[in-house]
Amino acid sequence: MTSSGERAVSLRDVRKTYRVGEPVHALDGVSLEIPRGSYTAIVGPSGSGKSTLMHLVGCLDTPTEGEISVGGREVTALSERERTSLRGSEVGFVFQTFNLMPRLSALENVALPQLFQGVSTAERLERARTLLEEVGLGDRTDHLPNELSGGQRQRVAVARALVNDPALVLADEPTGNLDTETGERILALFDDLHAAGNTVVMVTHEPHVAARAERTVHLLDGRIERIEPAGEGRE
């Protein structure tokens, strides 16, 4: 479902340096284009810069140097308020630890991001209910997170990521805390998202997860080591 010639994300000579004593170069001159509608896996050992890259693409952080464009907008040129608005409308996040609000029901968790978009309560709840039904949790809308299994909580997190109909879905180790069978169900949801035309970027350390993507970007020491199309470099 990739749209040739259209870019969802563009990074140009991006560097991110943290200064705690000696400078640490989390990203060191990364240039990368992510086509609209594509499915990209980001892999690499611990400390390679995977999560830093994800946070920068998701407008959760800004680079020390370089340029990042998301949805055709230059992120580094935006104010904090403008980045927050872009993040809320264009980007959906799915985290390994789910990041659900413990005192809110599944329905309320999914509806929450639309609160900041000025959507009415009735519309928020209707949209949230529809998405929970789509991920197979129509009968769990009133359950709190601690009343749900790990797989169910991750499906709530996927529904929440989609509630604002984002063009870009970012997933940071979304199956890392799940058993194999449940992880496969979550990955099938991402396959469906990609098939529906969403741009999916997934950070993972698991080769079988990366194998589901159209291409794999290998990071090492804050730099792109190589980029593999689907099926290359795998047994």
Stockholm file with secondary structure:
# STOCKHOLM 1.0

chainA/1-235         MTSSGERAVSLRDVRKTYRVGEPVHALDGVSLEIPRGSYTAIVGPSGSGKSTLMHLVGCLDTPTEGEISVGGREVTALSERERTSLRGSEVGFVFQTFNLMPRLSALENVALPQLFQGVSTAERLERARTLLEEVGLGDRTDHLPNELSGGQRQRVAVARALVNDPALVLADEPTGNLDTETGERILALFDDLHAAGNTVVMVTHEPHVAARAERTVHLLDGRIERIEPAGEGRE
#=GR chainA/1-235 SS CCCTTCEEEEEEEEEEEEESSSEEEEEEEEEEEEETTCEEEEECSTTSSHHHHHHHHTTSSCCSEEEEEETTEEGGGSCHHHHHHHHHHHEEEEETTCCCCTTSCHHHHHHHHHHTTTCCHHHHHHHHHHHHHHTTCTTCTTCCGGGSCHHHHHHHHHHHHHTTCCSEEEEESTTTTSCHHHHHHHHHHHHHHHHTTCEEEEECSCHHHHTTSSEEEEEETTEEEEEEETTTTCC
#=GC SS_cons         CCCTTCEEEEEEEEEEEEESSSEEEEEEEEEEEEETTCEEEEECSTTSSHHHHHHHHTTSSCCSEEEEEETTEEGGGSCHHHHHHHHHHHEEEEETTCCCCTTSCHHHHHHHHHHTTTCCHHHHHHHHHHHHHHTTCTTCTTCCGGGSCHHHHHHHHHHHHHTTCCSEEEEESTTTTSCHHHHHHHHHHHHHHHHTTCEEEEECSCHHHHTTSSEEEEEETTEEEEEEETTTTCC
//
